[in-house]
Every structure is written in C-alpha cells, then in structure tokens.
C-alpha cells in the first residue's frame, strides 16, 4: 500500500495503458480521478474500481482545453481534498490513431492536432494541478514519453517529435518546481500491446518490435505499472527531471 491516502489523476485513464495505471494506483491504496475525453470509458473504469472496493471518480476531460483541465483539477480536489499525483498519459496514438506516413504525405492539420494534444495537453494539465500541489508542499508529476524518441523510425514524425518535446518539458519543469517539493519525471514505454482489440497487423507489428529487445516478448501495460507506482510513491522523492525507459532493453540511452 505504497500510495495509501494519496490522490492521483490519470489522463487518458479510460483505455489501454491508462486504465492499467488507474488500477495499479488503486491496488496501492490511492484514490483516482479517471480523466478521459471518452466520458463513457472513464465511467466504466471508475465503476470497475468502485466495484472492487476502491475510490474513483470519472472526470470527462479534454486535455487540449484549458477550461477542461482546470475543471479536472477542481473536481479532484472537490472529491478527495488534494492532488498528489498527475499522470500525463493522454495522447493521440493508439485509442485515437495517427497516420503512419512520411513527412510529405502528413497533413498539417494532423501535425497540429498531435502537438496540441500530446504537448500542449501536458502543459495545460500541469498548470491546472500545480497550484494545489504547491499549497500542499509536495506533488508528483509523471509524463509519458516514448521509446520511439531514441530509435527514430519513419512514418510518424509528428508523434516522435511530440514525445521528444515531453522529455524536454519534463526536465525544465522539474527545475521550476523543485523548491515546492514537487518532482517531475517521465516514463518512456517501448512498443506496448495497449490496443483493446488489436488487429492481426497490430499484433504482428508489436511482435516484430521485440527483435531489438533483450527480453524477447511483447510488452504489455502490466509491464509499466511497477515503474509508475515507484515514481508516484515516496520512494522516489529524491528523483526528478529523469526519464525511465521501460522497454525490455530495446533502447539504452
């Protein structure tokens, strides 16, 4: 029960890896705000947690909207009295698919949309929770980057660029808020089978990704929960501005 009494917000918490983060936190004693643009999915996860004896609220949230992220923070404080952990997991990639085309075929509209959600969304969510974390004198912000930033790879330059931006954002914010005892770290997952109904093509792609890994199996959302709980817990109080790669030994930056 390493998170007993703590309150966590997980953006994109209604699907895939985000749902796993929510369940992991609850198992460790936390109360969870399931922040998700898909309101029905958020409610399903919150109901799942409550049916198992945990505490959770569903918070419909568009991370690209300042008003929506402020309401996300307000509702968490209203329900639970504090915000100890923010996980910036919401992104355009799996639940909301992206194009896998070269730079010349990629539309400017899709580039802008990915940047708005994957980068501006992190910025807005952090701004929304920081006043409460500062009042408490402590907080944990965990941003989700990606192992793709170390490998490159063609066909999704907007996604890779957005996740590289998250790492730079993480380091800078860590320096800004350290005086308030707030830590800011990132996790870079490898190619994770996070799709809820993966097609044979998706499964094949995930299997092929194991070729560069030390551990030769497909990564699942459960593989990320240990790192996530550690960074959310008091055990990581003296770790900030860091990016933890969880990918079975594929990227070794």
Buried (B, 14 or more C-beta within 10 A) or exposed (E): EBBEEBBBBBBBBBBBBBBBBBBBBBBBBBBBBBBBBBBEBBBBBBEBBBEEEBBBBBBBBBBBBBEBBBBBBEBBBEBBEBBBBBBBBBBBBBBBEBBEBEEEEBEEEBBEBBBBBBBBBBBBBBBBBBEBBBEBEBBBBBBBBBBBBBBEBEBBBBBBBBBBBBBEBBBEBBEEBEEBBBBBBBBBBBBBBBBEEBEEEBEEBBBEBBEBBEEEEBBBBEBBBEBBBBBBBEEBEEBBBBBBBBBBEBBEE
